[in-house]
Amino acid sequence: MKKQVYLDNAATTWPKPFSVGEAMAAFLRDGAANPGRGGHSLSLAAGRSVFACRQQLAALLGVKDASRLVFTANATQALNIALLGVLRPGDHCITTSMEHNAVVRPLHHLAQQGVEVTVVPGTSDGSVETALVAAAIRPNTRLIAMTHASNVCGTLLPIAEIGAVARQAKLLLLVDAAQTAGVFPIDVEQMGIDMLAVPSHKSLLGPPGLGALFVGPRVLHIAPLVYGGTGSFSAEAEMPQVFPDRLEAGTLNTVGIVGLAAGLDYLATRGMPDIYRHESGLIRQLRSGLESIAKVRLYGQSLGAPIVAFNILDMGSTEVAHILDGEFGIATRAGLHCAPLAHQTLGTSKQGVVRVSPGPFSTENDIDLLLEAVLEIARVS
């Protein structure tokens, strides 16, 4: 069997830093108590671990008050909390055609409940014009919800520009940072972001089953998605108003949080700029190699998130990915990537695309092996 070449880091980063698994195993072995649910030493120690990770993540994202960072099951749940917690019938929400279904489907549900939704179309390379977002604002607009970078083709959207538009119009801005947190600098204050959803398992290098939602002070009311115990204000039937308790009902994924903290430690030690330079170099190598293959078509912009999307003539993207995996041992992702509107924008709805996404541990040799495989597939197609 061929050695596996893993180039699907946009789905989840792998391998993880060795320290992530070690930290999780140590927590489970040495004291996996429930944070905030007891006064004994093990519970207090677990609580300190949660607090420390919250502080680490806040520092990475430019969040001044770490209590405004809420741990969730994943970025999808974080986006659902934001959208369903803020929007009400009669409100208007602006989004884009480059969104993942984690935004599209909650907004579709809300539209059936009386929320008005405007989808600003992206351009053929996956970008979105700030002027079109501004032009979509109505008197009842409450929220702009959009991705930081396309999960299909990697194109970066102008979040800081749109954040300035949102502030001027006194609107809230929700950003899906699934493909950028841990790769690109994010400062919620400087970028005008009011709510930010991030996953643990992508470029933050933590485990799956964990995410976080930043809820800024301009969000004056947000309804919980889940109601239950918080370890605080237990005599009251209402959910607490204080953060993070208001949105953190039930036992936290503490072992995942410990793993995320280890991932954040790795990011801090290696340095996010170093990881960005490494992944950007691989992307340039990949795009240059694919551009030299006559039957290959590339999508998106030349450099955004560490993602390259391509097709080989009219071959189905899933067929190409299956050959890459079965015959060459190269893991990619193909199809619609849970983002059908983005594929409509790129003109790839029928074919999908093959998505290649190197990570911090990918090598130039991995890219060379992929290029050799694509060249072979194109040669016989």
N, C-alpha and C positions, 0 to 999 in steps of 0.2 A: 504493500500500500504506500502511495506517495505521502510524503510529509505534508501535513495540512498547512496551507498558507491562509491566514485569516485576514480578510480585508472587508469586514462587515462591522467596523467600529461605530458607524452611525446608528446601528441597531443596538449594540452594546459593546463596550470596550472589552477586549480580551487579548492577551492575558491581563489580569489585574496585577498591580504591584504585590509582591509576595507578602508584604506587611499587612495588606488588607485581610487576607484569609487568616493570618496569624493572630491579628487583633481580635477577630471575631471568635476564633477558636478559644483564645485565652479568656474572653468574656464568658463564653458558655461554660468553660471548664471551672473558672475561678470565682464566679459570683454573678450569675445572670438574674439578678433580682429586678423587681418592677420599680422603675423610678417614680417618685411622687406618690407611692402607694404604701408607704411605711416609714417609720422613724428609725428603723434599725440601720446599722452601718452599711450593709450591702445595698439596701435601697437608696441610701444617701449617696453612696459611691456611684451607683448607676445614674442617679440624677445629675451628679457632677459631670459624668461622661456626656450626657445629653446636652448639658449647659455648655460644655467646652466645644462640642461640635457645632452647636448653634452659633457660638461666637466666631469660630473659624469660618463658617460659611458666610456669616454677616460681613466679616472683614473682606472676603473675596469679592463680594457683590456690592460693596459700598453701602451697606445697610448700617445706619447709625445706631438703631435700637434693635438689638438681636431678638428681643421678645416678639418683634413683628414678623419673624421667620417661623412659619408653621410647618412641622413635619407632616408629610402625607404618605400615601402608599406608593405614589409615582407622580410624574408630571401631569399625566392625564387627570388624576384625581385633583391635583392642584388647580388645573384649569377649570374643571367642573365646579370646584368650590368658588372660584372667582366669578365665573359667568353666572352660575345659578344663585350665588349669594348676593350679587349686586344688581342684576337686571330684573326689572319688573314689567308687567304688561303695560304697554304705552311707551316704554323706553325705546330708544333707537341705538343700535350698535353698528359700528363700522368695522369690517374685517376685509381680508384680501383673498384673492383666488389662489394664494400660495400656501394655504393653511393645511395642517394635518387634521385628520378626522377628530382629534382630541379637542379641536376648536369647532370644526364644522358641525359635528353631530350635536353637541350641547346647544349650539346656536340654532340648529334646525328644530330641536325640541322646544326651545324658548320661542321660536317664531310661531309654533303651533299654539303657544300660550298667550300670544299677543305682543311679543317683542318684535319690533321692526328691525330688519337686518339688511344692510347694504354691503355687497361684495365688490370691492374695488378691484378691477382686473389688473393683473400683472402684465408685463411685457413679454416678448418671446424668449427673453433670456432669464425670466423669473424675477426680475426686479419690479419694484412698485414705486410709482411717482408720488412724492409727497403732496404735490399740488392736487392730485386726484383725491387723495385722502381728505385734504382740507376742503375741497369742493363738495364732498359728500356730507359735510356737517349740516345738521338740521337743528331747529329749536329744541327738539326733544332728544337730541343725541346725548347719551350718558357715557358711552364707553367706546374706545378703539381697542380692538383685540387682534393681535397679529404676531407672527413669528419673527424671530430675529434673523434666522437663516432657513432657507428651504431645506427640508429633509430629503427632497428628491434630487436637487441639483446643486445645493450648497450656496446659492446666491444670497448675499447679505442684503437685508432691507434697511432703509435709512431710519433706524429707531430714534436716534438723537434728534433728527429733524422733525420727525412726527411727534416726539415727546414735547418739543417746543410748541408745535401747533396745538397739541392737547392742552398744555398749560395756558396758552393764550386764550383758548376757547373755554377754559374751565371744565375740561373733560378728563376722564380717567383713562389711563393707558395700561393695558394688560399685555405682557410680552411672554411668548413661549420661547424660552431659551434652551430648549432641549439639545440643539445642535451647536450651541456656542458657549455655554457655561463650562469653564475649565479650559477653553481654547482662546477666546477673545476676552479682553478686559471688559467688564461690565460694572458700571457705577450707576446705581438706580437714581441717585440724586442728580448727578450731572446729565443723565440721559432722559430725565423727566418720566421715569417709569414708576407707576403707582402700584402695580402688582406684577410679580415675576414668578414664573413657574419653571422649576429645574428638576431634572431626574438625577438620582445618585449614580446610576449604572452606566452612563455614557462618559463624557470627558471629565467628570469629577472623579472617575475611577473607583467608585464605590460599588457595593453590591446591588442587585435588583431588588424590587419590592420596597423602594424608598424614594421619596421626592421631597420637595419643599416648595412653599408658597410664601413669597414676601407680600405683605399687605401694608402699604404705606399709610401715613397719617392723614392723607387727603381722602382716604376711603372711610367715610364717616359711619357707614352702616354696611355690614356684610352678614348675611344669615348663614348659620352653620349648615353644612351638608349632612353631618352626622351628629346626633345628640346622644349624650350619655355621661359617664363618669369622667371626671378630670382630676380627681384627687384634691380638688379645691372647691370651696363654696358648696359643700356636699349637702347642706340643709336646704338649699334652694332648688326649686323645680326648673327654673330657667337656666339656660347655659350662661356661664360667666361672661361678662363684657370684656374682661381683661385678656390680653394676648400673652402667650399663645393659647391659653386654655380655651378660649371661645371656639377655636376650630380644631382642637386636638382631643376629641372624645375617645375614650378607650385606651387600651395599653399600646404604647408606642413600640415600633420595631427597634428596640434598643440595640440588639445585636447588629442590625443593619446600620444604625447610627454610629456605632463604634467602628464598623468597617468603613463608613464614609469618612470619618475623622482620619483614619489611616490613609485613605486616598487623598484627602486634602493635605495631609502632611507630606505625602510624596510630591504633590503639585508644588507645595511651598519650597521643598528641598531642591527639586530639579529645576523649578522655575517655569511658569507658564510661557514666558517668551521663548525659552528653549524648546518647549514642546511645539509651540506654534511654528518656529523656524524649521524644526524637523519635519513636521507634517506638511508644511507649505512646500518644502523642497521635494518631498515625495509626490505631491500633487503636480508640481511643475514637471517633474520627470514623467509622470503618468500621462498628463495631457500632451506633452511633446511627443511621447511615443505613440499615443493613439492618433494624434493628428497626422502622423506619417503613414498610417495604414489607410489605404484609399477607400475601403468599404465601411469605415467607421464614421459615425456621426456623433459629435459631442453636443451636450446641452449645458445651459447655464453660463455663468461668467467664468473668466480664466482663473480667478482666485477668490474664494469666499471661505465658507466652512470646508473642512477637509473631506470633500465629497466630489467625485467625478461621476457623471451620468453619461452613458453612451449606448448606442445600438450598432449592430452590424447589419447593414442593408435592411431588408424587411424581415429578418429572422426574429421570431418571438424572443423577447428578453428573457423569459423563463427558460426557454430552450438553451440559450447561450449560457445562462447561469448554471443550468443542470450539467452541461458539458464541462464547464470550468470546474465544477465540483467533482463530477464523476470521473473525468478523464485526466484532470490536471491537479486535483486536490486543492483547489482555490475557492475559498468561501466568499461569495458576494451576495447581493440581494437584488432580486428582479421583481417586475410587476408594477403595481400602482402605489406601493409604499404607504398605504393608508392616506393618500392625498390625491383623490381623483380630480379635484379642481385644479391642482397644480399641473397635472398631466394634460388637462384640457388647455391650460395656458401654454404649455410647452409643445402641444400638438402630438402628444404621445399616448393618448388615451387607449388606443387599440393595441399598441405594441408594448406599452410600458417602457422602462429603461433598465439597463443593468447598472446598478449603483456600486461603486467601488469606494471604500472609505478606510484609508490607512489610519493607524493610531500611533500612540507614543512609542510602541515597541515594534512597529513595522520597520522593514529595512528596504534599502535600495534593491537588494536581491529579490525581495518579495515582488516589487514592482516589475523588475525584469522578467520574472517568471510569468507574471500576468500578461505582460506585453507579448511574450513569446507565444503564450497560449491563444491570445486573441488573434495574433497574426496567423496562427495555424488554423483556427476556426474560420477566419475570413478567407483564407486561401482555398479551402474546400467548399465554401458556401456558394 
